[in-house]
């Protein structure tokens, strides 16, 4: 039997996605173990979630570093100490240097609250509402050097209704994040999802730009 995957999760805040990943490892729906949680903010609530699950935590405050390069070098060293098979960015709100991304390419996935390639960056829910979009959603993708732009593995769509506000849409999207993220982590942890020559594959089949089963 192969060893369960070693998963490191990077966070900056609430950590609801971290929680769902922890829960799925605990109930066996992810064949892996969260071996460490790293936050760039000491006040991230996700650190408490990790501690409650007896998962080692580290804080690496970006404010203490002169520049992005230095920070990312330290971060990479810290990530390596956990010897991860999978690195999960779960609300880690930092742009990563190309060096960092290259070091972990193929092992690192991110969740983003939009139907990529739409709305990279911040305030995605507000931007979707303001644009009059009738649907919105979330994407899990391999992390590449392009900001929020790596190959998508899985997306989930939600409707936007007339009387929605930013908060109601965010809540609706977050519920879907909690469904697709653990599933994708499982696919990467078990080697079903791979990044081959810049293209995401599932079970050896190349995925479309919207990932698996976009509709
Ligand atoms: C999630 O909505 C995630 O998609 C988003 O941050 C939130 C974190 O929530 N990530 C990004 O915007 C990355 N570009 P959580 O801390 O409760 O998991």
Boltz pocket constraint, residues with backbone or C-beta under 6 A from the ligand:
constraints:
  - pocket:
      binder: B
      contacts: [[A, 11], [A, 12], [A, 13], [A, 14], [A, 15], [A, 16], [A, 17], [A, 18], [A, 46], [A, 90], [A, 91], [A, 92], [A, 93], [A, 111], [A, 112], [A, 113], [A, 121], [A, 138], [A, 148], [A, 174], [A, 177]]
      max_distance: 6.0
